[in-house]
Amino acid sequence: MNEVALNDVGSIFKDLIAGLRPGEEVGVLQDGERVATIRKEEHRDAATYPCKAGSAKGKILYMADDFDAPLDDFAEYM
């Protein structure tokens, strides 16, 4: 994994991201300590992604009448 100083990230951010391969990481250092990690995600094609809007329609077969009611455990906070 590559590492880059925090002060340098702003000026090279675009090039840094463009140079990463999917799954590759770059550590961001401040005073020699890692404070962040930048990782390029793998591209997912929307057509092959399993979740689609409305795909869970009809899956919830039962919901209690008091589903939205406040919980007794949190009464002292309300």
Sequence and secondary structure as in RCSB ss.txt:
>XXXX:A:sequence
MNEVALNDVGSIFKDLIAGLRPGEEVGVLQDGERVATIRKEEHRDAATYPCKAGSAKGKILYMADDFDAPLDDFA
EYM
>XXXX:A:secstr
 EEEEHHHHHHHHHHHHHT  TT EEEEEETTEEEEEEE      TTT S  TTTTTT      TTTTS  GGGG
GG 
